Amino acid sequence: MTTAGRVVVAGGTGALGGALVELLLAQGQRVAVPFRSRDAFDHLRSGLGAADALWGAEAELATAAGARTFLDAAAAALGGIDAVAVVSGAYAGSGPVGEAPEDEWPSMMRANLDITHAVCRAAIPHLSARGGSVVTVASRLIESGGAGAAAYVVSKAGVAALTRVLSLEYRGRIRFNCIAPGTIDTPDNRAAMPSADRSSWTPPEAIARTIAFLLSPASSPVTGAYIPVDGR
């Protein structure tokens, strides 16, 4: 077995999450995916050959109660949880801090940091007893750049910091690692940046392989890592 057997993928209906779900199912894993849109989940399921190993439920992951309800239900449906990938998130960059809409800051914190915190917190009781792995997603923008997208960059920096602290707090019980993609080669990004040089953009499938490795027992010595995933 190359990956954990029962995996929660928060953000599994997105481009990166969908690539990860497809890979995990192809490896024979059982996967639970929270969703806010039944149509998005049905679209994900319709494109997969191992859909009988895929379970999903509507969830509000940005709150502690919502994340806990989903993780508990996922554990019941899958017979336990071995690993969690938090690949959900959003981007906004409307301009300098003094000019960006006031709601951009709380929106980015909720979509990126609050969801990661709530899902990790809810996963801990399920993973502590027998060990497990959690992978979160930050951004290469937290290392340099990000002007005009302060809320996004700060929220993703929070994800990286949270992951590092969790790896210290639960060392020997749960592994926490963070990846930091650059620009992901998705249809949405191509549409948003039609003139951009895409030579260094990373396909979601390549990032998914990195996440799957970090979720798997094959990466058992690795915890507290911050791993840039940028370029082909």
C-alpha positions as CSV (number, residue, x, y, z in Angstrom):
1,M,0.0,0.0,0.0
2,T,1.5,3.3,-1.0
3,T,-1.0,5.6,0.7
4,A,-3.1,5.6,3.7
5,G,-6.3,3.6,3.3
6,R,-9.0,6.0,4.4
7,V,-8.4,9.7,3.4
8,V,-10.4,12.9,3.9
9,V,-9.8,15.4,1.1
10,A,-11.1,18.9,2.0
11,G,-11.4,20.7,-1.2
12,G,-11.8,17.5,-3.2
13,T,-14.2,19.1,-5.7
14,G,-11.6,21.6,-6.9
15,A,-9.0,21.2,-9.6
16,L,-6.2,20.2,-7.2
17,G,-8.5,18.3,-4.9
18,G,-10.1,16.4,-7.8
19,A,-6.7,15.3,-9.1
20,L,-5.8,14.1,-5.6
21,V,-9.1,12.2,-5.2
22,E,-8.6,10.5,-8.6
23,L,-5.1,9.4,-7.7
24,L,-6.0,8.1,-4.3
25,L,-8.9,6.1,-5.7
26,A,-6.7,4.7,-8.4
27,Q,-4.3,3.5,-5.6
28,G,-7.2,1.6,-4.0
29,Q,-7.9,4.1,-1.2
30,R,-11.3,5.1,0.2
31,V,-11.9,8.8,0.2
32,A,-14.3,11.2,1.9
33,V,-15.0,14.6,0.3
34,P,-16.9,17.5,1.9
35,F,-18.8,19.7,-0.4
36,R,-21.0,22.8,-0.5
37,S,-22.5,22.1,-3.9
38,R,-24.1,18.7,-4.7
39,D,-23.6,19.4,-8.4
40,A,-19.8,19.8,-7.9
41,F,-19.6,16.5,-6.0
42,D,-21.8,14.7,-8.6
43,H,-19.5,16.0,-11.3
44,L,-16.5,14.7,-9.4
45,R,-18.1,11.3,-8.9
46,S,-19.2,11.0,-12.5
47,G,-15.6,11.2,-13.8
48,L,-14.2,8.5,-11.5
49,G,-14.1,4.8,-12.1
50,A,-13.9,3.8,-8.4
51,A,-16.8,5.9,-7.3
52,D,-18.0,3.2,-4.9
53,A,-15.0,4.0,-2.8
54,L,-15.9,7.7,-2.7
55,W,-18.2,9.2,0.0
56,G,-19.2,12.7,0.4
57,A,-21.5,15.0,2.5
58,E,-22.4,18.6,2.5
59,A,-20.3,20.5,5.1
60,E,-19.4,23.9,6.5
61,L,-15.7,23.5,7.3
62,A,-14.9,27.0,8.5
63,T,-16.5,26.4,11.9
64,A,-15.3,24.0,14.5
65,A,-18.7,22.4,14.8
66,G,-19.1,22.0,11.1
67,A,-15.7,20.5,10.6
68,R,-16.2,18.1,13.6
69,T,-19.6,17.0,12.3
70,F,-18.1,16.1,8.9
71,L,-15.0,14.4,10.2
72,D,-17.0,12.3,12.6
73,A,-19.4,11.3,9.8
74,A,-16.5,10.5,7.5
75,A,-14.9,8.3,10.1
76,A,-18.2,6.4,10.5
77,A,-18.6,6.0,6.7
78,L,-15.0,4.9,6.0
79,G,-14.5,2.9,9.2
80,G,-11.9,5.4,10.5
81,I,-9.5,8.0,9.1
82,D,-5.9,7.5,8.3
83,A,-5.0,10.8,6.7
84,V,-6.3,14.2,5.8
85,A,-5.4,16.6,3.0
86,V,-6.6,20.2,3.3
87,V,-6.4,21.5,-0.2
88,S,-9.4,23.8,-0.1
89,G,-8.8,27.5,-0.4
90,A,-9.5,30.6,-2.4
91,Y,-7.6,33.5,-3.9
92,A,-8.3,37.3,-4.0
93,G,-6.0,40.1,-4.8
94,S,-7.9,43.4,-5.3
95,G,-5.0,45.8,-4.7
96,P,-3.0,47.4,-1.9
97,V,-4.3,47.0,1.7
98,G,-5.7,50.5,1.8
99,E,-7.7,50.0,-1.4
100,A,-8.9,46.4,-1.2
101,P,-12.5,45.8,-0.2
102,E,-12.9,45.6,3.6
103,D,-14.4,42.1,3.3
104,E,-11.4,40.6,1.4
105,W,-9.4,40.1,4.6
106,P,-12.0,38.1,6.6
107,S,-13.0,36.3,3.4
108,M,-9.4,35.1,2.8
109,M,-8.8,34.2,6.4
110,R,-12.0,32.1,6.4
111,A,-11.4,30.3,3.1
112,N,-7.7,29.5,3.8
113,L,-6.7,29.7,7.4
114,D,-10.0,29.1,9.3
115,I,-10.9,26.0,7.3
116,T,-7.4,24.5,7.7
117,H,-7.5,25.2,11.5
118,A,-11.0,23.7,11.9
119,V,-10.3,20.6,9.8
120,C,-7.0,19.9,11.5
121,R,-8.5,20.4,15.0
122,A,-11.4,18.0,14.1
123,A,-9.0,15.4,12.7
124,I,-6.8,15.2,15.7
125,P,-9.0,12.9,17.8
126,H,-9.4,10.5,14.9
127,L,-5.7,10.3,14.1
128,S,-4.1,10.4,17.5
129,A,-4.8,6.9,18.6
130,R,-3.1,5.1,15.7
131,G,-1.1,7.8,14.1
132,G,-1.8,9.4,10.8
133,S,-0.8,12.2,8.4
134,V,-2.1,15.6,7.5
135,V,-1.0,17.7,4.5
136,T,-1.9,21.4,4.2
137,V,-1.5,23.8,1.3
138,A,0.2,27.2,1.6
139,S,1.6,29.2,-1.4
140,R,5.0,30.2,-2.8
141,L,3.8,33.8,-2.6
142,I,4.4,33.8,1.2
143,E,8.1,33.7,0.5
144,S,8.3,36.7,-1.8
145,G,5.9,38.9,-3.7
146,G,2.2,39.1,-3.0
147,A,1.8,42.8,-3.4
148,G,-1.9,43.5,-4.0
149,A,-3.0,40.3,-2.4
150,A,-2.1,40.8,1.3
151,A,-5.1,39.0,2.7
152,Y,-4.4,35.9,0.6
153,V,-0.6,35.9,1.4
154,V,-1.1,36.4,5.2
155,S,-3.8,33.7,5.3
156,K,-1.5,31.2,3.6
157,A,1.5,32.2,5.8
158,G,-0.8,31.3,8.7
159,V,-1.4,27.9,7.2
160,A,2.3,27.3,7.0
161,A,2.9,28.5,10.6
162,L,-0.1,26.5,11.9
163,T,1.2,23.3,10.3
164,R,4.7,23.8,11.8
165,V,3.3,24.3,15.3
166,L,1.0,21.2,14.9
167,S,3.9,19.1,13.9
168,L,5.7,20.1,17.1
169,E,2.7,19.6,19.3
170,Y,1.8,16.1,17.9
171,R,5.3,14.8,17.0
172,G,5.3,11.0,17.5
173,R,1.5,10.8,17.1
174,I,0.5,12.7,13.9
175,R,2.6,14.0,11.1
176,F,1.8,17.4,9.7
177,N,3.4,18.7,6.5
178,C,2.8,21.7,4.3
179,I,3.3,22.1,0.6
180,A,3.6,25.4,-1.2
181,P,2.6,25.4,-4.9
182,G,3.4,28.2,-7.3
183,T,0.8,28.9,-10.0
184,I,-1.2,25.7,-10.7
185,D,-2.0,25.0,-14.3
186,T,-5.8,24.9,-14.1
187,P,-8.5,26.0,-16.6
188,D,-9.5,28.9,-14.2
189,N,-5.9,30.2,-14.0
190,R,-5.5,29.9,-17.8
191,A,-8.7,31.9,-18.3
192,A,-7.7,34.5,-15.7
193,M,-4.1,34.9,-17.1
194,P,-4.4,34.2,-20.8
195,S,-1.2,36.0,-21.8
196,A,1.0,34.5,-18.9
197,D,4.0,32.4,-19.5
198,R,2.8,28.9,-18.3
199,S,6.2,27.2,-18.7
200,S,6.7,27.1,-14.9
201,W,3.1,26.4,-13.9
202,T,2.6,23.1,-12.2
203,P,-0.1,20.6,-13.3
204,P,-2.5,19.6,-10.5
205,E,-1.6,15.9,-11.1
206,A,2.0,16.6,-10.2
207,I,1.1,18.3,-7.0
208,A,-1.3,15.5,-6.1
209,R,1.5,13.0,-6.4
210,T,3.5,15.0,-3.8
211,I,0.5,15.2,-1.4
212,A,-0.2,11.5,-1.8
213,F,3.4,10.6,-0.9
214,L,3.2,12.8,2.2
215,L,0.0,11.1,3.2
216,S,1.5,7.7,2.8
217,P,3.5,5.5,5.1
218,A,6.4,5.8,2.7
219,S,7.0,9.3,4.0
220,S,6.8,8.2,7.7
221,P,10.1,10.0,8.7
222,V,8.8,13.3,7.4
223,T,7.0,15.8,9.6
224,G,7.1,19.6,10.0
225,A,8.2,20.0,6.4
226,Y,7.5,23.0,4.2
227,I,7.9,21.8,0.6
228,P,7.8,24.2,-2.4
229,V,6.1,22.6,-5.4
230,D,6.7,24.9,-8.2
231,G,7.7,24.2,-11.8
232,R,7.4,21.2,-14.1
